[in-house]
Amino acid sequence: MDLTGISRTMTLAYSLVERAAAQLAPRAAVRVIESDQQALDIAHDLATDFAQGAALRDSQRRLPHEELDRFSASGLWGITVPSSRGGAGVSAHTLAQVIARISAADGSLGQIPQNHFYAIEVLRVHGTTQQQDFFYQRILEGDRLGNALAERTTKTASERSTRLSVHDEQSYRLSGRKFYATGAYYADWIPTAVTDPRGNQLLAFVSRGAQGVEVIDDWSGFGQRTTASGTVTFDNVVVPREHVMPLQLAHGPRTTIKPFAQILHAAIDLGIARGAYDEAREFIRKHARAWIDSGVDTATQDPMTLNELGRLDVRLEAADALVERAARLLDEARQVGAGPEHAELAAVAVAEARTLTTEVALSASTKLLELGGTRSSASELNLDRYWRNARVHTLHDPVRWKVAAVGQFYLHGNLPIISGTT
């Protein structure tokens, strides 16, 4: 075995020890957050703490079990549970801000709950009253939702190899294999996308501890290293019928589910960009040198540095404004009585936001190194994690397709199709 293989084996062994310890540890009492402002304040405090160990966690691929437990206990994972069901029912904009703040501190930590909130939105839109009662309560008590949505070898939902079969009147059997399962490794429940014989897309909430479920930490991406976005396999797993709900009905109208998921991705990218931008300003003030031809003494006076930093700030502010606008339209679409046309306009706005957050995340993380100079490339600083995180996360769905969808809408009036992009 070469050194890379040895290192990988050691990392996997270490993560298994961490996982075992986390499972044995008692779960802390979970706070119930009551307002949008309270959620933002708690996210700010947590992000400040999480930022301290982010570089080390990334460089050593130390999975953030302790940090996630604090994150869950803070109550932030329950803030989208409707106020009528005991949660804060925060706005989409507040949720985006929370995710962005955590992502600025640690891009991996910011991404891990993305599918948790996505599944809660599916539950809100398609869940029965009984399903909502059960899972909302579990979430408020601290249960985490992961995901098992994507497959390596299929392109469309109809091609999914992961399917349900009837077991008895009360349950189904589930078999299949999923990848890019962000959050599943840390989850209590793994919402899993399946397709029925009629082409309807369903979401099965599978217990992490059910017999036949295996979660494999085989994520090897060069960015977002501690998301543990690896493989989940299901071997004839029994799933109660009451834990299965629609995801997207064949030929059904657009819902808020897709744009809701997409705005969270935009928030992650925005947060990574903010983190890189703040790191760049700090590094320029303390360590960077003025270029020899600039005629000034410090990097903070270098006119070319000021120009680049100013341009970056403008783009960040623009990206933030687009996320806020998209969130406002999404909140309107989520109101009782809103029609599918509201969700359609929200989908366009979210595509616009994701276009710019993708670009600014990549730009900010590159400018951090460019303006910081050679000193910023020191491996012990691990500043390249911002670019690696931005590059890997923005690969989730191609921004070129979002730009094309926006162009189609404004030139031809064509609304985006319901897809992985929108």
Secondary structure as the mmCIF struct_conf table of DSSP 4:
data_model
#
loop_
_struct_conf.conf_type_id
_struct_conf.id
_struct_conf.beg_label_comp_id
_struct_conf.beg_label_asym_id
_struct_conf.beg_label_seq_id
_struct_conf.end_label_comp_id
_struct_conf.end_label_asym_id
_struct_conf.end_label_seq_id
HELX_RH_AL_P HELX_RH_AL_P1 LEU A 3 LEU A 24
BEND BEND1 ALA A 25 ALA A 25
HELX_LH_PP_P HELX_LH_PP_P1 PRO A 26 ARG A 31
BEND BEND2 SER A 35 SER A 35
HELX_RH_AL_P HELX_RH_AL_P2 ASP A 36 GLN A 52
TURN_TY1_P TURN_TY1_P1 GLY A 53 GLY A 53
HELX_RH_AL_P HELX_RH_AL_P3 ALA A 54 GLN A 60
TURN_TY1_P TURN_TY1_P2 ARG A 61 ARG A 61
HELX_RH_AL_P HELX_RH_AL_P4 HIS A 65 ALA A 73
TURN_TY1_P TURN_TY1_P3 SER A 74 GLY A 75
HELX_RH_3T_P HELX_RH_3T_P1 LEU A 76 GLY A 78
TURN_TY1_P TURN_TY1_P4 ILE A 79 THR A 80
BEND BEND3 VAL A 81 VAL A 81
HELX_RH_3T_P HELX_RH_3T_P2 SER A 83 ARG A 85
TURN_TY1_P TURN_TY1_P5 GLY A 86 GLY A 86
BEND BEND4 GLY A 87 GLY A 87
HELX_RH_AL_P HELX_RH_AL_P5 ALA A 92 ALA A 105
HELX_RH_AL_P HELX_RH_AL_P6 GLY A 107 GLN A 111
TURN_TY1_P TURN_TY1_P6 ILE A 112 PRO A 113
HELX_RH_AL_P HELX_RH_AL_P7 GLN A 114 HIS A 126
HELX_RH_AL_P HELX_RH_AL_P8 THR A 129 LEU A 140
TURN_TY1_P TURN_TY1_P7 GLU A 141 GLY A 142
STRN STRN1 LEU A 145 LEU A 145
STRN STRN2 ALA A 148 ALA A 148
STRN STRN3 ALA A 150 ALA A 150
BEND BEND5 ARG A 152 THR A 153
BEND BEND6 LYS A 155 THR A 156
HELX_RH_3T_P HELX_RH_3T_P3 ALA A 157 GLU A 159
BEND BEND7 SER A 161 SER A 161
STRN STRN4 ARG A 163 ASP A 168
TURN_TY1_P TURN_TY1_P8 GLU A 169 GLN A 170
STRN STRN5 SER A 171 LYS A 178
STRN STRN6 PHE A 179 PHE A 179
TURN_TY1_P TURN_TY1_P9 THR A 182 GLY A 183
HELX_RH_3T_P HELX_RH_3T_P4 ALA A 184 TYR A 186
BEND BEND8 ASP A 188 ASP A 188
STRN STRN7 TRP A 189 THR A 195
TURN_TY1_P TURN_TY1_P10 PRO A 197 ARG A 198
BEND BEND9 GLY A 199 GLY A 199
STRN STRN8 GLN A 201 SER A 207
TURN_TY1_P TURN_TY1_P11 ARG A 208 GLY A 209
BEND BEND10 ALA A 210 ALA A 210
TURN_TY1_P TURN_TY1_P12 GLN A 211 GLY A 212
STRN STRN9 VAL A 213 ILE A 216
BEND BEND11 PHE A 222 GLN A 224
HELX_RH_3T_P HELX_RH_3T_P5 ARG A 225 THR A 227
STRN STRN10 THR A 231 PRO A 240
HELX_RH_3T_P HELX_RH_3T_P6 ARG A 241 HIS A 243
STRN STRN11 VAL A 244 GLN A 248
TURN_TY1_P TURN_TY1_P13 ALA A 250 HIS A 251
HELX_LH_PP_P HELX_LH_PP_P2 GLY A 252 ARG A 254
BEND BEND12 THR A 256 THR A 256
HELX_RH_AL_P HELX_RH_AL_P9 ILE A 257 LYS A 286
TURN_TY1_P TURN_TY1_P14 HIS A 287 HIS A 287
TURN_TY1_P TURN_TY1_P15 ILE A 292 ASP A 293
BEND BEND13 SER A 294 SER A 294
BEND BEND14 VAL A 296 THR A 298
HELX_RH_3T_P HELX_RH_3T_P7 ALA A 299 GLN A 301
HELX_RH_AL_P HELX_RH_AL_P10 PRO A 303 ALA A 333
TURN_TY1_P TURN_TY1_P16 ARG A 334 ARG A 334
BEND BEND15 GLN A 335 GLN A 335
TURN_TY1_P TURN_TY1_P17 VAL A 336 GLY A 337
HELX_RH_AL_P HELX_RH_AL_P11 PRO A 340 GLY A 372
HELX_RH_3T_P HELX_RH_3T_P8 THR A 374 SER A 377
TURN_TY1_P TURN_TY1_P18 SER A 379 LEU A 381
TURN_TY1_P TURN_TY1_P19 LEU A 383 ASP A 384
HELX_RH_AL_P HELX_RH_AL_P12 ARG A 385 HIS A 393
TURN_TY1_P TURN_TY1_P20 THR A 394 LEU A 395
BEND BEND16 HIS A 396 ASP A 397
HELX_RH_AL_P HELX_RH_AL_P13 VAL A 399 HIS A 412
HELX_LH_PP_P HELX_LH_PP_P3 ASN A 414 ILE A 417
BEND BEND17 ILE A 418 GLY A 420
#
